[in-house]
């Protein structure tokens, strides 16, 4: 997709829409723990794209639009969580209840805690990311790729610490919790290394004047 050929409305929809999608789908996928050899992490690793994507939003739409999108994503995830809880408590069909209900209760029972941890970590880390990105751009106008690495390097550890503790403390052993933390940190930095170039997909001039 060539972002530079999109008009203002299209750009806003695409950037904000994918940002909310990444956060929502990651919270659902995080209910499953997976392993990569000796590394343990949750399956919500699509969330790692949020950090670089936030920088695209900031560059193209400005700080105010980024903050609006962050809060909107949080609201969407909260509403989705309450909807899933409603579905959990609805009476299941008799045959489906034999296997489906217990699985659904487990997945979306823990999902409530994961979303709580994710939202708190998400809001705090993204606000930190926004502050660092703004500060860096004011100090250094060049090297766009570096602003991605700098802002992500501060916000990603903050997000990982808060999310790991809130979502999995008491659910898994301390050793597994440490593995989740370090695996997430490593994978987030790998994701940044693979996606930093995306900052050049959008023009430097913002769509909206703040």
N, C-alpha and C positions, 0 to 999 in steps of 0.2 A: 504494500500500500504506500502510495506517494503522499505523505502528509502535506507536502508543500502545495499540492493541487486542490486541497480541500478548502471550502469556505469557512467562515467563522463558526457557523452553527454546526457544520459537520465535524470540524476539529474538536469542538467542545464535547459533542456527543461521543466521539470515538475515544478521546483521551479519558474522559470521566467515566464512560461506560466500562471500558476495560479495567480501569482502576478498581471500580466497585466489584466487577466480576472476579478479579484476582483475589480480593479479600474475602468475598463470600464463599467461593468454591474451595478456597484453602481451609476455611474454618470447618467445612464439612469433611474434607479429606483428612484433616488432622486427627480425626477420631481413630485412624488406623496407624499403629506403629510399624515401621518396616526396618529392615537391616540392609546395609551395604557392606558385606563382609563383617568386620568387627564394629562397624559404626551403626548406631541406632538413632533413628529420627522419626518424626511423624510424616505422614504422606502429603502434608499440605505444602510441599516445597514450591508449588506454583506461586506461593505468597512472596517468594524471594524477588519476584519481578516487580513487586509493589514499590520497592525503594528507588529503583532506576526510573520506573514509570512516573513516580511522583515528581522526579526532576524534570521529566518531559512536560508534565502539567505545569510546573512552576515556570519553566522557561517560556512556554507558549501562552499560558492563560494568566500568569501572575500569582502573587502570594495570596490575595483574597480568594481567588477561585480555588486555589489548592486547599486552603483551610475549609472552604465550603464543601469541597468534595470529600475531604477527610471526615468531617462531621456527618455528611450524608451517608458515607460508607458505613460508619459506625451505627447509624440509625437503621439502615437496611439490614445489617447483621443482627441487631437486637430484635427487630420485627420478625426476621426469619426464624430466630431461635424460639421466640414465643409461639410462632405458628407450628413449628415442629413439636413443641411441648403439647400443644393442643391436640395434634394428630396422635401423639403417643397415648393420650388419655381417652381418645375416642374408642368406643367398643369395636374390637376387631371381628371380622368375619370368622366363623367357627373353624373352618379348615385352615385358613391362613394363620390363625392364632397359634396353631400347634408349633410352628417354627418361626414364623415372621414376627409375631408380637414381641417375643423375648429378645430377638436380635435388634428390632427397632428400638426397644426400650434401652438396651445397652448402648447402642450407637448414639442415640440422640439424648440419652441421659447424661453421658459424659460430654456430649457436644455442648451442653449448656455451660459447663465449667470451662471448656476449651474456648468457647466464644467469649465468655467473661474475661478470661485471661488474654485472649487475642485482642479484644476491643480496648482494654486498658493499656496493653503494651503497644497496640497499634496507634492509638491516639497520642500517647506520650512520645513514642519514638518518631512518629511522623511530624509532630510539632518540633521536636529536636532537629529532625532532618531539614524542615522548612527554615528554621532559624539559622542553622549552619550554612545551608545553601545560600540564603539571602546575604549572610555576612560575607561569604566567600566571593560571591558575584560582585559585591560592592568593592571588595579589596582587589580582586583579580578579574579583569574583563576577558582575558584570553584563556586558552586551554580549557575548553568546555568539558573535556573528558575528566579533568582533574577535579572539577566541582562535584562530579558524580561520586568519585572515589572518596573525597573528603567528607561529604555529607553522609554517605552510606557507611563509612568507617566509624562514624560516631553513633548513628542511629541504630545500626544493626545489632551491636552488642547490647544496647539498652533494650531493644525489642526482645531479644533472645532471653536475657536474664528474667525479665518480667513475665514473659509468656511461659517459660519452662517452670517457674516456681508456682504461678497461679494455676496453670492447667494440669500439671502432673505431680505436684508435691503431695505425697501420701498415696498416690495412685500407683506409682512405680517405686522401686528402691532408689536410694540415694545414688548408687553407682550408675544405674540406668539414667537417672536424671542428669548426672554429669556428662554421660555419653550423648544424651540428647542435646545438651547445651553446646558441647564442642562440635558435634556433627553439624548442627544448625549454623554455627558460626562459620565453619569451613565452607559449607555449601552456599551460604549467602555471599561470601566473598568470591567463590567460584562463579556464582550467578552474576555478580557485579562485573567480574572480569569478562564474561561472555556477552554482557548486554550494555556496557558503558557507551558503545558506539551509537546506540539508539538516540542519544542526546542530539546527534547531528541530523536526525530525521525531521526535526521541526525547525523553522526559521528562528533566528535570534530575536527578531522584533515581536513583541507580545501582541496578541490580538486585541486585548483590552487595556486601556490606560487606567492605572490605579490612582 
